[in-house]
Amino acid sequence: MNTIFFVLFASLCGLSSALRFPVVARDHHERGLRMVSSQNTNVQNFQDQVYATNITVGGQEFLIQLDTGSSDLWVKYPFAPLQTTNTTEIPLQDSFGIGGINGTIQFTNVTLGPHFVPNQAFLNVTEEKDFDLILGDNIFGILGLAFDYDSNVDIELEVQWGTNQTLGRTFLSNVFAQNSSSPNMITILLGRASDPEYNTEGVFTIGEYDPELADVANQPQLQRYPNYNNISTPPRWSVVMDGMTVNGQAFSFNTSGVPGVPAGAQVAILDTGYTFPPIPGPAVDFIYSSIDGAYFDESSGLWIVPCENSTTLEFQFGNQSYPVHPLDITTPTQINNTIYCVNTYRASTLPVNNQFDMILGDAFLKNVYASFDYGHWNPENNTGIPFIQLLSTTDMDKAWAEFDQVRSDQVAAAEASATPVSASVSSAAPTATATTNSRRSFSEPMRRSSESSHRSIPDCLTPLLETYGAFMMAVMTGAVMVFVMCCAVGLALAVRMLARSQARGRAAYLVVDAKEVAAADPEAVHETVQRSYHDY
């Protein structure tokens, strides 16, 4: 009996090391977004996946996603018709890295912060695909912050109405045209939802710098590359990235697919609309194979990483290094009902092309204050070369301390809500060979992880008894009472069986005795046997 309960407690000990806690895919936080002229709006950061701000389009105010990777303003507002200043029946389709939209080109008044643009062209969307992430959180469109030459609305209006018209200009182009003396630039700082040091979720300015981050103006000017200004090769916010290091070791990139790029360099798009940056697969492996305990899971195509471990990742632009906060290298996720941390930098599936090699999205941009300067551009003269300036905002000493705190809290929360994992789930968990060449690990978290995996039975039973002692004693008492009752019933049955066995023996002997006298008295034999079997 004691052995049974010992095995039961030991089994509970093993189950308690399986961690599971709920993950909110898009938990939002309403914080302040600083705009030009110090006029504030509301912003929601949806679990570091989407960055949106308030905008008023056609008399309706709602959230719109800020996207430096596209140019058009498109809206899918479900509650009421938008007020338009002019209407067309010109249909337009547009596709993104994920998803697509259909609608017609319309014109309306648009207000963003202190900026008002009358008769702004936009795509009024009637059908969309794969935009549930933003529409489901009441973000009803995207505000593109790239260039007119990449605007499908502008291109389609030029096709329909001629190239000399300017009705299809982007929202930013119209804002810049209103004040030729104002700098033609925007700045963006993306917040980090899990970072305890951030009091605001981000900064978005038009025409000026945030006063606390004005040193960005003194950083190297990273000219847009390639600097195309035509429809066939649309310009993007792409610049030359000089290199990448992991724990101080440089990664050797293959030759860039973009002509004229120096050896070892790559062309990267800085895109606020991309959550997980797609970069070359070998670079992904180089990053995550440096983390102790990390392994690549073939079934999911992701790197599985111990949540309390990370690495030192830096990207080089303009002969300066920009470190990445360890919180931005992995992200907690749920696989087979169990929480793991997985890689945020993903292997690119984009085809090799002559315009860019990779996209550095939010997981990188959260580490810089970025100024996107359109150069000396104006509606009549677009010969100026746009450029980007980056100011590092990540202090690695503070970043490691924040990482330890945040991930330790997450692991503690997971342990507190640990529940048993079924055999079918356990067998389906990711399996692969873990790496052992880590250059960054945390002694205390790793020690805690090791102890939880190899602790002794007494060590395991102590917290279980403290938490569930009363319940276990009740179960044991009930089990003992059942055991005693079973013994009593068993004893009674044994006595009865013994009596029956003796009776069965008497009957057998009587039959034998009867056989011995059968010839002398057949009547007596029948009477004896019949009486004997009736004893049963």
C-alpha positions as CSV (number, residue, x, y, z in Angstrom):
1,M,0.0,0.0,0.0
2,N,2.8,2.4,0.9
3,T,4.5,1.5,-2.4
4,I,1.4,2.5,-4.3
5,F,1.2,6.0,-2.7
6,F,4.9,6.5,-3.1
7,V,4.6,5.8,-6.8
8,L,1.6,8.1,-7.0
9,F,3.5,11.0,-5.3
10,A,6.5,10.5,-7.6
11,S,4.2,10.6,-10.6
12,L,2.7,13.9,-9.4
13,C,6.3,15.2,-9.0
14,G,7.0,14.5,-12.7
15,L,3.8,16.1,-13.8
16,S,4.4,19.3,-11.8
17,S,7.5,20.1,-14.0
18,A,5.3,20.4,-17.1
19,L,4.7,24.2,-17.6
20,R,1.7,25.7,-19.2
21,F,0.2,29.2,-18.9
22,P,-2.2,31.1,-21.1
23,V,-0.9,33.2,-23.9
24,V,-2.9,36.2,-25.1
25,A,-2.1,36.6,-28.7
26,R,-3.0,40.3,-29.0
27,D,-3.2,41.8,-25.5
28,H,-3.4,45.6,-26.0
29,H,-2.2,48.4,-23.8
30,E,-3.5,51.9,-24.3
31,R,-0.7,54.4,-23.9
32,G,0.3,57.8,-25.2
33,L,1.6,58.4,-28.8
34,R,3.5,61.7,-29.1
35,M,2.7,63.5,-32.2
36,V,4.1,66.7,-33.8
37,S,3.1,69.9,-32.0
38,S,2.9,67.9,-28.8
39,Q,-0.7,66.9,-29.5
40,N,-1.4,63.5,-28.1
41,T,-3.6,60.7,-29.5
42,N,-4.2,57.2,-28.3
43,V,-2.2,54.2,-29.4
44,Q,-2.6,50.5,-28.9
45,N,0.2,48.0,-29.0
46,F,-1.2,44.6,-29.8
47,Q,1.3,42.3,-28.1
48,D,4.2,43.9,-30.1
49,Q,2.5,42.6,-33.3
50,V,0.7,45.6,-34.6
51,Y,1.3,49.3,-33.9
52,A,-1.7,51.5,-34.5
53,T,-2.8,55.1,-33.9
54,N,-6.0,57.1,-34.1
55,I,-7.1,58.6,-37.5
56,T,-10.2,60.2,-38.7
57,V,-11.3,59.1,-42.2
58,G,-14.6,60.2,-43.7
59,G,-16.0,61.5,-40.4
60,Q,-15.2,58.3,-38.5
61,E,-12.4,58.0,-36.0
62,F,-10.7,54.6,-35.5
63,L,-7.3,52.9,-35.2
64,I,-5.1,52.5,-38.2
65,Q,-1.8,50.5,-38.5
66,L,1.4,52.4,-39.3
67,D,3.3,50.7,-42.1
68,T,6.6,51.9,-43.5
69,G,6.5,48.9,-45.9
70,S,3.6,50.2,-48.0
71,S,2.3,53.5,-49.4
72,D,-1.5,53.5,-49.7
73,L,-4.2,54.4,-47.2
74,W,-6.8,51.7,-47.2
75,V,-9.9,51.3,-44.9
76,K,-12.4,48.6,-44.2
77,Y,-14.9,50.3,-41.8
78,P,-17.8,48.0,-41.0
79,F,-20.1,50.1,-38.9
80,A,-21.3,53.0,-41.2
81,P,-20.6,54.3,-44.6
82,L,-17.7,56.7,-44.8
83,Q,-18.4,60.3,-45.9
84,T,-16.7,60.9,-49.3
85,T,-15.8,64.1,-51.1
86,N,-15.6,62.4,-54.5
87,T,-16.4,58.9,-55.6
88,T,-15.2,56.6,-58.4
89,E,-16.0,53.2,-59.7
90,I,-12.3,52.4,-60.3
91,P,-11.6,48.9,-58.9
92,L,-8.3,48.1,-57.3
93,Q,-6.7,45.0,-55.9
94,D,-3.6,45.0,-53.6
95,S,-1.5,42.3,-52.1
96,F,0.8,42.3,-49.1
97,G,3.4,39.9,-47.7
98,I,0.4,38.2,-46.1
99,G,-3.1,38.8,-47.3
100,G,-4.8,40.9,-50.0
101,I,-7.6,43.5,-50.4
102,N,-10.2,44.5,-53.0
103,G,-12.2,47.7,-53.3
104,T,-12.7,51.0,-55.1
105,I,-10.7,54.2,-55.1
106,Q,-12.6,57.0,-53.2
107,F,-11.8,60.5,-51.9
108,T,-12.4,61.9,-48.4
109,N,-11.1,64.2,-45.7
110,V,-8.4,62.7,-43.4
111,T,-7.1,63.9,-40.1
112,L,-4.1,62.6,-38.2
113,G,-3.1,64.5,-35.1
114,P,-2.8,68.2,-36.1
115,H,-2.6,67.3,-39.8
116,F,-5.7,67.7,-42.0
117,V,-5.7,66.6,-45.7
118,P,-8.9,67.3,-47.7
119,N,-9.9,65.1,-50.6
120,Q,-7.4,62.4,-49.9
121,A,-7.4,59.4,-52.2
122,F,-7.8,56.0,-50.5
123,L,-8.9,52.5,-51.2
124,N,-12.3,51.7,-49.7
125,V,-12.0,48.0,-49.1
126,T,-15.0,45.7,-49.6
127,E,-13.2,42.4,-49.5
128,E,-10.0,41.3,-47.6
129,K,-8.1,38.1,-47.0
130,D,-5.9,37.2,-44.0
131,F,-6.3,40.5,-42.2
132,D,-8.1,39.0,-39.2
133,L,-5.2,40.0,-36.9
134,I,-5.9,43.7,-37.2
135,L,-9.6,43.8,-38.1
136,G,-10.4,41.6,-35.2
137,D,-8.9,44.2,-32.9
138,N,-10.9,47.1,-34.4
139,I,-7.9,48.3,-36.5
140,F,-9.7,49.1,-39.6
141,G,-6.9,49.6,-42.1
142,I,-3.3,50.6,-42.9
143,L,-1.7,53.9,-43.4
144,G,1.3,53.4,-45.7
145,L,4.3,55.6,-45.0
146,A,6.4,54.8,-48.1
147,F,6.7,56.6,-51.4
148,D,4.3,57.7,-54.2
149,Y,6.0,55.5,-56.7
150,D,5.0,52.5,-54.7
151,S,1.3,53.7,-54.4
152,N,-1.1,51.5,-56.3
153,V,-3.8,54.1,-55.9
154,D,-1.6,56.8,-57.5
155,I,-0.5,54.4,-60.3
156,E,-4.1,53.4,-61.1
157,L,-5.3,57.0,-61.1
158,E,-2.4,58.0,-63.5
159,V,-3.5,55.1,-65.8
160,Q,-7.1,56.3,-65.7
161,W,-6.7,60.0,-65.7
162,G,-3.2,60.8,-67.0
163,T,0.2,61.3,-65.5
164,N,0.0,65.0,-65.0
165,Q,-2.6,64.8,-62.2
166,T,-1.6,64.7,-58.5
167,L,-4.9,63.4,-57.0
168,G,-3.4,60.1,-56.1
169,R,-0.6,61.3,-53.9
170,T,0.0,59.6,-50.6
171,F,-1.2,61.1,-47.3
172,L,2.4,62.1,-46.3
173,S,3.0,63.7,-49.7
174,N,0.0,65.9,-49.3
175,V,1.1,66.8,-45.7
176,F,4.6,67.8,-46.9
177,A,3.1,69.8,-49.8
178,Q,1.1,71.9,-47.4
179,N,4.2,73.3,-45.8
180,S,7.3,73.4,-47.9
181,S,9.4,74.9,-45.1
182,S,8.8,71.9,-42.8
183,P,11.3,69.0,-42.9
184,N,10.0,66.2,-45.1
185,M,10.5,63.4,-42.5
186,I,8.8,61.2,-40.0
187,T,10.2,59.5,-36.9
188,I,9.1,56.3,-35.2
189,L,10.0,54.6,-31.9
190,L,8.2,51.3,-31.3
191,G,7.5,50.4,-27.7
192,R,7.9,47.0,-26.1
193,A,4.8,45.6,-24.2
194,S,6.8,43.4,-21.9
195,D,9.5,46.0,-21.1
196,P,9.1,47.5,-17.6
197,E,11.2,50.5,-18.5
198,Y,8.7,51.8,-21.2
199,N,6.1,54.3,-20.1
200,T,4.7,54.9,-23.5
201,E,4.1,52.5,-26.3
202,G,5.8,54.6,-29.0
203,V,6.6,57.8,-30.7
204,F,5.4,59.0,-34.1
205,T,6.2,62.5,-35.3
206,I,5.8,64.3,-38.6
207,G,8.3,67.1,-39.4
208,E,10.1,67.1,-36.1
209,Y,12.1,65.0,-33.7
210,D,11.1,63.8,-30.3
211,P,13.0,66.2,-27.9
212,E,14.3,63.4,-25.8
213,L,15.7,61.6,-28.8
214,A,16.9,64.5,-31.0
215,D,20.4,63.1,-31.2
216,V,19.1,60.9,-34.0
217,A,19.8,63.9,-36.3
218,N,23.6,63.4,-35.7
219,Q,23.6,59.8,-36.7
220,P,25.0,58.5,-40.1
221,Q,22.6,59.1,-43.0
222,L,21.8,55.7,-44.5
223,Q,20.8,56.5,-48.1
224,R,18.0,54.6,-49.6
225,Y,19.4,51.8,-51.7
226,P,18.7,51.0,-54.4
227,N,17.4,54.5,-55.2
228,Y,14.9,53.7,-57.9
229,N,12.2,56.2,-58.9
230,N,10.1,54.3,-61.3
231,I,7.1,52.0,-61.3
232,S,8.8,48.9,-62.5
233,T,11.2,48.9,-59.5
234,P,9.3,50.7,-56.7
235,P,11.3,52.5,-54.1
236,R,11.2,51.2,-50.5
237,W,12.7,52.2,-47.2
238,S,15.7,49.9,-47.9
239,V,19.3,50.6,-46.9
240,V,22.6,48.7,-46.9
241,M,23.2,46.7,-43.8
242,D,27.0,46.2,-43.3
243,G,26.9,43.1,-41.2
244,M,25.6,41.0,-38.3
245,T,27.4,39.6,-35.2
246,V,26.4,37.1,-32.6
247,N,28.3,37.2,-29.4
248,G,30.9,39.3,-31.2
249,Q,31.4,36.8,-34.0
250,A,30.6,38.1,-37.5
251,F,28.3,36.1,-39.7
252,S,29.4,35.7,-43.4
253,F,26.4,36.5,-45.7
254,N,26.2,35.2,-49.2
255,T,26.6,37.8,-52.0
256,S,23.7,40.2,-52.1
257,G,21.1,39.8,-54.9
258,V,21.1,43.6,-55.3
259,P,23.7,44.9,-57.8
260,G,26.5,47.1,-56.4
261,V,26.3,46.0,-52.8
262,P,29.7,45.5,-51.1
263,A,30.8,42.0,-50.3
264,G,29.4,40.8,-47.0
265,A,26.7,43.4,-46.9
266,Q,22.9,43.0,-47.5
267,V,20.1,45.3,-48.4
268,A,17.4,45.4,-45.6
269,I,14.0,47.0,-45.7
270,L,13.0,48.6,-42.4
271,D,9.3,47.7,-42.2
272,T,7.1,48.5,-39.2
273,G,4.4,46.3,-40.7
274,Y,6.5,43.1,-40.3
275,T,6.4,41.5,-36.8
276,F,8.9,38.7,-37.3
277,P,11.8,39.7,-39.6
278,P,12.5,37.3,-42.5
279,I,16.3,37.0,-42.9
280,P,18.5,34.4,-44.7
281,G,18.1,30.9,-43.2
282,P,21.8,30.4,-42.4
283,A,21.8,33.7,-40.5
284,V,18.8,32.4,-38.4
285,D,20.7,29.2,-37.6
286,F,23.8,31.2,-36.6
287,I,21.8,33.3,-34.1
288,Y,19.8,30.5,-32.4
289,S,22.4,27.8,-32.4
290,S,24.4,30.0,-30.1
291,I,21.8,29.8,-27.3
292,D,22.2,27.0,-24.8
293,G,19.5,24.4,-25.0
294,A,18.1,25.7,-28.3
295,Y,17.1,23.3,-31.0
296,F,15.4,23.3,-34.4
297,D,12.1,21.6,-34.5
298,E,11.4,20.1,-37.9
299,S,7.7,19.8,-37.5
300,S,7.0,23.5,-36.8
301,G,10.0,24.9,-38.6
302,L,10.9,27.0,-35.6
303,W,13.8,27.2,-33.2
304,I,12.7,26.1,-29.7
305,V,14.6,28.1,-27.1
306,P,14.7,27.9,-23.2
307,C,12.8,31.0,-22.3
308,E,15.4,32.2,-19.8
309,N,18.3,32.0,-22.3
310,S,19.2,34.3,-25.1
311,T,22.2,35.6,-27.0
312,T,23.9,38.9,-28.0
313,L,22.8,40.0,-31.4
314,E,23.9,43.1,-33.2
315,F,23.4,44.6,-36.7
316,Q,25.8,47.0,-38.3
317,F,24.7,50.1,-40.3
318,G,27.0,52.9,-41.3
319,N,29.9,51.5,-39.3
320,Q,27.8,51.5,-36.1
321,S,26.4,48.6,-34.2
322,Y,22.8,48.4,-33.0
323,P,22.3,45.7,-30.3
324,V,19.0,43.8,-30.1
325,H,17.2,43.5,-26.7
326,P,17.2,39.8,-25.7
327,L,13.4,40.1,-25.2
328,D,13.2,40.7,-29.0
329,I,15.2,37.6,-30.0
330,T,12.6,35.1,-28.7
331,T,8.9,35.2,-28.0
332,P,6.7,32.9,-25.8
333,T,4.3,30.7,-27.7
334,Q,2.1,27.7,-27.2
335,I,2.9,24.4,-28.9
336,N,0.9,21.3,-28.1
337,N,-0.6,22.9,-25.0
338,T,2.9,23.6,-23.6
339,I,4.7,27.0,-23.5
340,Y,8.0,27.4,-25.3
341,C,10.0,30.3,-26.5
342,V,10.6,30.4,-30.3
343,N,12.7,32.5,-32.6
344,T,11.4,35.9,-33.7
345,Y,13.9,36.1,-36.6
346,R,12.6,33.7,-39.2
347,A,14.1,32.0,-42.2
348,S,13.0,34.0,-45.3
349,T,10.9,32.3,-47.9
350,L,11.0,35.4,-50.2
351,P,12.5,34.7,-53.6
352,V,16.0,36.1,-54.4
353,N,15.5,39.4,-56.2
354,N,17.5,42.5,-57.2
355,Q,15.8,44.9,-54.8
356,F,16.4,43.6,-51.2
357,D,17.8,40.7,-49.3
358,M,15.9,40.8,-46.0
359,I,13.2,42.7,-44.0
360,L,14.0,44.0,-40.5
361,G,10.7,44.4,-38.9
362,D,9.5,45.2,-35.4
363,A,11.9,42.8,-33.6
364,F,14.7,45.1,-34.8
365,L,12.9,48.4,-34.9
366,K,12.0,48.3,-31.2
367,N,15.7,48.8,-30.6
368,V,16.1,52.1,-32.4
369,Y,14.6,55.5,-32.8
370,A,14.3,55.8,-36.6
371,S,14.1,58.9,-38.7
372,F,12.8,58.4,-42.2
373,D,13.8,61.5,-44.2
374,Y,12.4,62.0,-47.7
375,G,15.4,64.2,-48.5
376,H,14.8,67.3,-50.6
377,W,11.7,65.8,-52.1
378,N,8.7,67.9,-53.1
379,P,5.8,67.3,-55.5
380,E,7.7,69.0,-58.3
381,N,11.2,67.7,-57.6
382,N,11.7,64.1,-56.5
383,T,15.4,64.0,-57.3
384,G,16.5,64.1,-53.6
385,I,17.8,60.8,-52.2
386,P,15.8,59.7,-49.1
387,F,17.7,58.4,-46.1
388,I,17.3,56.8,-42.7
389,Q,19.0,57.7,-39.4
390,L,19.0,55.3,-36.5
391,L,19.6,56.1,-32.9
392,S,20.2,53.0,-30.7
393,T,17.8,52.9,-27.7
394,T,19.0,49.6,-26.2
395,D,21.4,49.6,-23.3
396,M,22.6,46.0,-23.1
397,D,23.4,46.0,-19.3
398,K,19.9,47.2,-18.6
399,A,18.5,44.9,-21.3
400,W,19.9,41.8,-19.7
401,A,18.6,42.8,-16.3
402,E,15.1,43.4,-17.8
403,F,15.3,40.2,-19.7
404,D,16.1,38.2,-16.5
405,Q,13.2,39.9,-14.6
406,V,10.6,39.5,-17.4
407,R,11.4,35.9,-18.3
408,S,11.8,34.8,-14.7
409,D,8.3,36.3,-13.9
410,Q,6.9,34.5,-17.0
411,V,8.4,31.2,-15.9
412,A,7.2,31.7,-12.3
413,A,3.7,32.3,-13.6
414,A,3.9,29.2,-15.7
415,E,5.0,27.1,-12.8
416,A,2.2,28.5,-10.6
417,S,-0.3,27.4,-13.2
418,A,1.3,24.1,-14.2
419,T,-1.2,21.4,-15.2
420,P,-0.6,17.8,-16.2
421,V,0.2,17.1,-19.9
422,S,-1.4,14.1,-21.4
423,A,0.6,11.3,-22.9
424,S,-0.5,12.1,-26.4
425,V,0.5,15.7,-26.0
426,S,3.9,14.8,-24.5
427,S,4.6,12.4,-27.3
428,A,3.8,15.2,-29.8
429,A,6.1,17.8,-28.2
430,P,9.0,19.1,-30.4
431,T,12.0,16.8,-30.3
432,A,15.4,17.5,-31.7
433,T,19.1,17.6,-30.7
434,A,19.7,20.6,-28.5
435,T,22.8,22.8,-29.1
436,T,25.5,22.9,-26.5
437,N,27.8,25.7,-27.8
438,S,26.0,28.5,-25.9
439,R,27.8,31.8,-25.4
440,R,25.2,33.3,-23.2
441,S,23.4,31.6,-20.3
442,F,22.1,32.6,-16.9
443,S,23.6,30.7,-14.0
444,E,20.6,31.1,-11.7
445,P,17.8,30.4,-14.3
446,M,19.8,27.5,-15.7
447,R,20.4,26.1,-12.2
448,R,16.7,26.4,-11.4
449,S,15.9,24.6,-14.6
450,S,18.3,21.8,-13.8
451,E,17.0,21.4,-10.3
452,S,13.5,21.2,-11.5
453,S,14.4,18.5,-14.0
454,H,16.6,16.3,-11.7
455,R,15.4,17.0,-8.2
456,S,15.1,14.1,-5.7
457,I,11.9,12.6,-4.5
458,P,12.1,14.1,-1.0
459,D,12.7,17.5,-2.6
460,C,9.7,17.1,-4.8
461,L,7.4,15.7,-2.2
462,T,8.0,18.5,0.3
463,P,6.1,21.2,-1.7
464,L,3.5,18.7,-2.7
465,L,2.8,17.8,0.9
466,E,2.7,21.4,1.9
467,T,0.1,22.2,-0.7
468,Y,-1.9,19.0,-1.0
469,G,-1.2,17.3,2.4
470,A,-4.7,17.5,3.8
471,F,-6.2,16.2,0.6
472,M,-3.7,13.4,0.4
473,M,-4.4,12.3,4.0
474,A,-8.1,12.2,3.3
475,V,-7.4,10.0,0.2
476,M,-5.1,7.7,2.2
477,T,-7.7,7.4,5.1
478,G,-10.4,6.5,2.6
479,A,-8.2,4.0,0.9
480,V,-7.3,2.3,4.2
481,M,-11.0,2.1,5.2
482,V,-11.7,0.5,1.8
483,F,-8.8,-1.9,2.3
484,V,-10.1,-3.0,5.8
485,M,-13.6,-3.5,4.4
486,C,-12.2,-5.6,1.6
487,C,-10.2,-7.7,4.1
488,A,-13.4,-8.3,6.2
489,V,-15.4,-9.3,3.1
490,G,-12.6,-11.5,1.9
491,L,-12.3,-13.3,5.3
492,A,-16.1,-13.9,5.4
493,L,-16.0,-15.3,1.9
494,A,-13.0,-17.5,2.8
495,V,-14.9,-19.0,5.8
496,R,-17.9,-19.7,3.6
497,M,-15.8,-21.2,0.9
498,L,-14.1,-23.5,3.5
499,A,-17.5,-24.7,4.7
500,R,-18.6,-25.4,1.2
501,S,-15.4,-27.2,0.5
502,Q,-16.0,-29.5,3.5
503,A,-19.5,-30.1,2.4
504,R,-18.3,-30.9,-1.1
505,G,-15.9,-33.4,0.5
506,R,-18.7,-35.1,2.4
507,A,-20.8,-35.4,-0.7
508,A,-18.0,-37.0,-2.7
509,Y,-17.3,-39.6,0.0
510,L,-21.0,-40.4,0.3
511,V,-21.1,-41.0,-3.5
512,V,-18.2,-43.3,-3.2
513,D,-19.7,-45.1,-0.2
514,A,-22.9,-45.4,-2.1
515,K,-21.1,-47.0,-5.0
516,E,-19.8,-49.6,-2.7
517,V,-23.3,-50.7,-1.6
518,A,-25.1,-50.0,-4.9
519,A,-25.5,-53.6,-5.7
520,A,-27.1,-54.4,-2.3
521,D,-29.5,-51.4,-2.1
522,P,-30.0,-49.1,-5.2
523,E,-32.7,-47.1,-3.5
524,A,-30.4,-46.1,-0.7
525,V,-27.8,-44.8,-3.2
526,H,-30.2,-42.5,-5.0
527,E,-31.5,-41.1,-1.7
528,T,-28.0,-40.4,-0.3
529,V,-26.6,-38.7,-3.4
530,Q,-29.6,-36.5,-3.8
531,R,-29.4,-35.3,-0.3
532,S,-25.7,-34.6,-0.5
533,Y,-25.9,-32.3,-3.6
534,H,-28.8,-30.4,-2.1
535,D,-26.3,-29.1,0.5
536,Y,-24.9,-26.7,-2.1
